[in-house]
Amino acid sequence: MILTDYLRSEKDLTWDIARQCGVKHATIRLPEDGKFDLNDHSHWESLFKKYNDFGFIPTVLEPMPNELHDHIKAGDAMRDEAIEKVIGMFPIMDALNLRTICFNFMAHIGWLRTSSTVPERGGARVTEFKMSDFKDTGASITEEELWYNYEYFIRAVIPHAEKYGIKLALHPDDPPVPRLGGVSRIMISYENIRHAVRDIVSSDSLGVTMCQANYFIMGEDLFKVIPALADKIMMIHFRNTTGNLEHFRETFHDNGELPMAKLIELYQSCGVNVPIRVDHVPTMVGESQEFAGYDALGRLFAIGYLKGILESFQ
């Protein structure tokens, strides 16, 4: 597997920690400052130089830029323009050998937690979702609209992704609940995701991000789902959790309900050899929790833990 870490476009402590832990490949987030032109090759080259100069090889783009994808998921008046800009990214990515995009199809409400200060081991703080604490945003979209918008997008971009050798890796909804107020969610079960990546369009350029904790919270059996989707897994989010669909929280990677070492063994037995990154770490002592779930020190533990497991199966 290709060990990566999630690194924002502006250097911060996570860059230092990842590099000092021996990570050489980066899952990158593009700048969202309004100055970065998604279809300007020189802008991408300048960004890549920053990563390269620090010792990283950009390997995965995550997320699909929200300035485009929000319109695509909602299916609003700017959808077609946004899709054209997504397609315009592909030849640039091809030239830079950036092959994978992790995308989701959560319209209006993305990754959501209702608290970010729940105590974990030793007083570390983690994020939590509790349905009873969710506050309706007033936004709305139906399942039918979401499926239509998803199919519209996939049918438009996959031929171009195939042309340039780009892989689109679908992330499940997080939390994977059917509705958040008036906002429906569709990527909430193995069957729905299987339908999304196998039935609507059949392509080697369309697959999944195996965010293993999400599938667990759905109630799916990972020891059945991972083999069933093995040929479609394009990226792994290595995360642990505890709880159920209505109420769950993150944990340290060694302190949740998922058997982490056995899952790595399962991926390898299924021939899955893709980029993998740690995900949703605790905020540890002395940290300000600027980016809940993505603070720096928790990654130090998580990357070391993952490296140890990976090396044990070499």
Secondary structure, 3 states (H helix, E strand, C coil): CEEEEEECCCCCHHHHHHHHCCCCEEEECCCCCCCCCCCCHHHHHHHHHHHHHCCCEEEEECCCCHHHHHHHHHCCCCHHHHHHHHHHHHHHHHHHCCCEEEEECCCCCCCCCCEEEEECHHHCEEEEEEHHHCCCCCCEECHHHHHHHHHHHHHHHHHHHHHHCCEEEEECCCCCCCEECEEECCCCCHHHHHHHHHHCCCCCCEEEEEEHHHHHHHCCCHHHHHHHHHHHEEEEEECCEEEECCEEEECCCCCCCCCHHHHHHHHHHCCCCCEEEECCCCECCCCCCCCCCCCCHHHHHHHHHHHHHHHHCC
